[in-house]
C-alpha cells in the first residue's frame, strides 16, 4: 500500500509542477505583452511631444510675430 501512496504522491507532484510551469509561461507571456504595450505608449508619447514642440515652434516663429 505504501508504494501506491508514493506513486499517487509523485503523480500529484508532477501535476502540480505542470500547473506551475503553465502559470509561469502565462506570466512570462503577459510580461512580454506589457513591455510591448509600454513601448508603443512611449512611442506615441514621444510622437505627441514632437508634434507639440512643432506647434509651439510654429506659433513662436509664425506669422504675426515679426518673423
N, C-alpha and C positions, 0 to 999 in steps of 0.2 A: 504494500500500500504506500509506503514511503516513496518508492520510485515513481509511482503515478502522481503523487502530490508534487514531487520535484519537477516532473515533466510539465505539469499544469502551471507551476510557478514560472518555469522558464518560458512557457508559451505566453503567459501574461506579460512577462518582462519584454519579450520580443514584440508583442502587440503595442506595449507602451512605448518602446523605442521607435516603432514605426510611426506612432502618433506624434511623438516629439520631433522626429525628422520631418514629417509633413508640416507641422506647425512652424518649424524653423525655416523651411523652404518658403512657406507663405509669408512669413515675417520678412525674409530677405527680399522677396518679390515686392512687397509693399514698400520697403525702404527704397528700393530702386525706383519704383514709381513715384514716390515722394520727391526723390532727388531730381528726377526728370521734370516733375511739375515745378519744383523750385527754380530750376534752371530756366524754364520757359517764363516764369514770373519775373525773374531777374532780367531776362532779355526784353520783356515787354516794358518793364520799368525803365530800363536804360534807353529804349527807343522813345518812350514818352518824355523822358527828361531831355533827350536831344531835340525833340520837337518843341518842347517848351523853351529851351535855350534859343532855338532858331526864331521862334516867335518874339521872344524878348529882344533879341538882337535886331530883328526886323523893325520892331516898334521903336527901338532906341535910335536906329540909324535910317529909318524910312522917311517917307515924305512928311513934311511938317516940322522936322527937327533941324532944318538947315543943313542937311547933308550934302 
